[in-house]
């Protein structure tokens, strides 16, 4: 009998999608945070469902050979870097195995039916993020910033995050000094009073441009901003923005931006492409790995000057512009108006004239374009975590491109859609996982679907 509050000894054999260790009592799986495969542990069963349970780690009796001491002192309380206690090589194996398992188990593919390429790891596993979002709160009478602890809105203080760009860490620390020195009031979620809610920052590694955004609960101008600007200039400050969010919401950014210094955006360079990025823009957080991800997508697409490409869920046009350098024409579709505006601006900044962008629901826009006679022999899709709408997949079947390149941040919904596309006559021939987010359980995947002659 499995009993709650009972202590058990077990070997950890695997990881959950969130990075918790999986131990087994006989054949009953128990998820234990803080453990890694290869550990022998003592844990207390805290909750028991019908098919699985949860346990609290008491002691690591024999550590896994892949276990390491986390770099960050906030690791155990923050929850953002769920794999920092695991050697990076073991992190890559876990992510690669996880993606492969989904493609086989959910996608319905056998091992020999597609080429599964080695996962593309990161050259730098720390200090890689080009964007940060720090909630600000009060603890023991002092303003602090950091990250929310798992499943809570309790802030774990952290002004040096080991996966954020170091210039961002320095900038956030200077902003916190400014907030304390000027005694700015801190927003309280319950009372909806106070001024400062979040600190948001972006950094362009290739050109060194820094954007800092202070999110406030009021449009009242912040005091003595000139002092803060002078402190941030040596870090590459090009944009200091006050974003106003007066709503009772968990959404970080409001609709109104007040430029306090510089412009409302910065330019981020990627090889010979330039991307204009403002606080609301979606842009991949790991610039170096983004190049590798897009290069793999471009390799799979294998476009030529005779090809027309549909880039669906195109965001600010980052993949579109990579494709446009090789293709005859690229048509990008995205539902967020500001992203489409950015995409058009980015094309102009990079001197690209063979990319068109349409704003609207992908399914509706593609249906309209097809009715107008537009066709593409290559399609690229990069949907949100929920994957593609099945009607969109049916429209892709109608369009009948030779190749579909699917970029995904969720290999489970990717595998579901791959199975649907197989029933439509498209076979997955290649797949590759790309580690965009070292120290976390997240992973990107690129697959190539090719039309089968029937």
N, C-alpha and C positions, 0 to 999 in steps of 0.2 A: 504494500500500500504506500502510495506517495502521500506524504504529510507536509502541510505548510508549517513553517517554523522549525522543521527538522533539519539538522546539519548532515551534509553528504560529502563524500569524496568522489571525485570523478576526473577523467581526462577530458580536455577541451579538444574537440575534433574539427570544428569549423567556425565560421563567422556568419552572423546575420547580415542583412543588407545595410543595417545601421552600424555595423562594426562590433557588436557584442559577441562574446564567445558563446559557442554552443557546446554544452556538456550533456551527457546522457545518463539518466538513471535507468538501468536496463535499456529499454528502447525509447524511453520517454525523454524528449529534448527539453533542456532548460537553458534559457538565455541569461548569461551572466556578464554584465558590463565589467570592463577592466581586465578580462581574460583574453588570451589569444591561443590559437591552435598550437598544441604541443605542451601547454601548461598542464600540470596536475594540480588540482585546486581543492580547497575546502570551501563550501558555500552553504548558505541557508536558503531554503526554498521559501520565497516570500509570497508567491501567488501561483496557483495551479489551475490552468484551464483544462479542457477535456483532452486536447492533443499536444499541449506544450505548457511550460511554466516559466517563471522568472525567479532568479536567485540573486542573493547579495554575496559578493565575494568576501570571504573571511580571510583566507590565507593562500598564497601561492606556495605549494609544498615543493614542487619541482618546476622551475621556470622553463619555458620553451626556449630552444636555441635561437629562435627568431625574435625573442623579446628584447627590448632595449629600454633604457631610461629615457623618458620624454624630455625634450629640450626645454619645454615651457613649464613653468611652475604652476600655471593655471590649468594644466591639462585635465586633472581629475575633476575639477568643478565647472569648467567652461563647456565642454561637450562639443565644441566646434571641430576639433581635430580628433576624430574618434579612433584613428589608427596610429597616432604618434608613438605609441608604445610598441609598435611592430616595425622590424627592420624594413627598409624601403624595398629591398628585393622581394621580401615576403608580401608586402603590400601589393606590388605589381602582380605577383602570382595569384593572390586572392582576387584581384579585380579581373584579371584575364580569365580565370576559372569561372568566376561568377557570370561574366558576359557569355562565355561559351556555353555554360549550363543553360542559360535562358534561351539561347538560340536553338539549342538541341531540344530541351524539354518543352518550351512553349512554342517555339518556331516549328518544331516537328522535323528538323533536319538531322540526318545521320552524320557521324564524324567525317566520313569520306565524301560527303556531298558538296562541301564548299571548302575553300581554302581559308583557314583561320590563321592570320598572320600574327607574329609576335607582338605583344602590346608595346606601344611606343611610350617609354618612360620619360620622365623629366630630367633635364640636365641639372637642374637645381630644385631640390625638394623643399627648400625653405625660402621665405621672403619673396614669393613670386606673385602675389595678388596685386593687381593694379587698381583695385577699388576696395574701399572699406566703408562700413556702416556701423558706427558705434552708438548704442543708446547711452544717454547720460542720466544719472540719477543721484540721489543723496544717500550716503551711508555714514552713520555716526557723525552727522553734522557737516560732512565734507562732500563736495561734488566729485563724483567718480564717473568714469566711462569704462566700457568693456563689452562683454557679450552676455546674452541671457543664458543662464544655466538651463540644462535640458528640461523641457516641458514646464517652463516657468517664465516669469518676467522678473526674476531676481537677477540683478547684474553681478557677474563675476568681474571685478576690476581687472583691467589689462590695458596698459598703455604701450606695451611692446608685444605685439602679436608675431609669432614666428612664421606665419605664412603671408603676412602683409609686407609690401615693399617697405624698406627701411625708411625711405623719405616720408612715406605716409605715417609710419609710427612716430617719427620726429615731429611731423606737422600736428598730429593729434595731441601729442604731449604739450606742444606750444599753445594750442587752442585751449586745452584744459587749464594751463597756467593762466591764460588770459581770463577765462571764465571765473576762476577763483579770485584772481587779483581784483577784478571789477565787481566781484560779488554778485554775479548774475543769478537770478532765481532759476531754479531747476524745475522742469515740468513734472507734475504729479499726475499719474494716470487716473487715480481715483477722484481727486478733486477737480481735475482739468485746469489747474492753476500752475503758474510758473512759466518761464520763458523758454529755456533751452531744452530741446527734446533729443536731438541726435547730432552727431558729427559725421559728415560724409566726405570722402576724399577720393580723388582719382589721380593717377600718375602715369605719364607717358615715358616709358623707359628709353626709347630711342632718341627723343628730343629733350627729355628732362622737364617737360611741362607739368606743373602741379595745379590741381583744382581743389579748393577747400570749400565746403558748403556747411553752414551752420543752420540746422533746422529749428525754427522757433514757433512758439504758440501765439505769436503776435507779429504784426507788420511794423511795430515800433523799431526804429533804427537802433542797431547795437552801438554802445558808447565806445569811444576811443579806439575805433577800428584801425586808425593809422598806426598805432603801436603794434597791433597784431600783424599788419601788413609788413612792417619793417622786419619783424622777427621771421616771417615766412619767406621773404624774398630770397634769402640765400639757398632755400630749398628748391627754387625754381617756380615760385608762385606766379601764375599767369591769370588766375581767376579766383576771386573770393566772392562767394554768393551767400546771401541769406535767403533760405527757402522758408516760406510761410505755410505752416500746416496747423490750422485751428480746429480741425475735426477730431472728434472722439473716435479714433481708429488706430489699428495696428499698422496701417500703411505708413511708411516712413516719410515720403515726400508729399508736400502739398502742391498745388497748381501754380503758385506765384513765386517767382524768383526776383530778388532785389540784388542787383550787381553792386557790390561794395568796393571792388577793385578789379581792374582789367576788363575781361569780357565775360559773357555767360557760358563760355565753353572753352575747351582746349583742343588742340590737334594732337592726335596720336598717329605716329608713323608706323607703317608695316611695310618694310621693303620700300618699293616705289609708290605705295598707296598712302593717301592721307585721309584720316577719318576725324570728322568734327564730332566731339563728344560733349554733351551737356549733362547736368545732373540726372535727367530723365532717360538718357540714352541707354539702350541695352548694348553691351560690348563684353566680349569674353574677358574674364578676369585674369587669365594667364596669357600674356602676350606671346611669349616664346612658344608655348605649347599650342596656341591658336594657329601659329604659322604651320606647325607640323600637322595639326588637324586639317586645316584647309588644303595643305599640300597633298595629303592623302585623299581628300575628297576630289581634288582636281585630277589626281592620278587615276582614280576610279572613273571619273567622268570622261576623261580622255577626249576632250573636245577639240575641234578643229575650226578653221575659219568658215566651214560650211554649215556649222551647227547652230541651231537656235535652242536656247536653254531656258526652261522655267525654273526659277529659284523661289520656292514656296516657303513661307514663314521667314522672309529674308532679313528681318530686323533692319539694321542701319545699312544693309547692303554689303556687308563685309565679304561673304562668299561670292555674291553677285559680281563684285568688282574684280576678284581674282579670276572668275570664269570669263569675264568680259575681255580680258587681255588675250584670251585664246579663241573665243567664240565669234561667230558672225553677229549674234544678238543675244542679249540676256533680258528676260522679263522677270522682275522681282515683285512679289506680292506679300503684303504685311498688313495686319489689321490696325496697328497703332499709328495714328496720323503723324505724330512727331517723329517716329522712326522713319517713315517714308520721306518726310521733309529732310531728315538727316541723310538718308540714302541718296537723294537727288543732289544735296550739297556735296556729299562725299565724292560722287561721280564727277561733279564739276571741279572740285579741288584736285582730283587726280587726272583730269583731262580725259576722262572716259566718256565717249559719246554714243556707244552702242548698247547702253543699258537703259531700260525703261522701268518705271516703278509705279505700281498701282496700290491704292489703299483700300482695304476692305477684307471681309472674311474670305479666306483662301478658296473655300468651296464655291462661294458665290462669284468671285472674280474669275476663277478658272472656268466656271460654267459659261460666264458671259464671253470670255475670250474665245472659247471653243466655238460658241455660236456665231462669233464674228469671223471664224475661219483661221484663227491663230493656232499654230501647231508647234510642237517642239520635239526634237528627236532625242533630247536629253532632259531629264527632270532631276532637280535636287530638292529634297525636303529636309527641313531642320525644325521639327515641331516642338512645342512645349512638352513637359513630362507626360501628359496624358496621351501623347501620340497623335496620329492623324485621324480625322473624321473619316468614317468608312465611305461616306459619299464622295469625299475627295479621292480616295483610293479607286473608287469606281470611275471617276472622271479621268484619272490617270490611265486606267485601262482603256477608256474610250479614246483618249489622245494617242495611246499606243506608241510611246517613245521606245527607242531601242534600249536605253539604259535609264535606270533610276538609282541615284545615289541618295541614301538615307542616312542623315546624321542625327544621332540621338543622345540625349542625356539620361535616358531611362531604357535600359536594355530589355526590360520586361514588356513594355508597350511596343518597343521596336520589334521584338520577336513575335508578338501578336500580329502586328501589321505585316511582317514578312510572311507569316503563314497565310494571311488573306491574299496577299499579292501572288503567292504561289498558285492559289486557286484561280487567279486571273491570268495565269500564263507567264509569270515572272519568277525566275529562279535566282535565289541568292547564290552567287558564285564566289564572293570574297567578303571577308569581314576583318576588321581590325579595331581593337580597343586602344584608346588614347588617354593617358593619365593627365588630365588637365588640373587635377586637384590633389596633389600629394598631401598626405597626413589625414585625408578624409576618405569616406567610403564611396564618394561619387566618382563616376567614370564616364567618358564619352565613347561612343562607338560609331564607326562608319561602315556601311555595308554597300555592296554593289549588287543590284538586281538587274538581270538581263532578260530581255524578251526571248521566249522560246518559240522557235518556228514550229507551227502546228499545221 
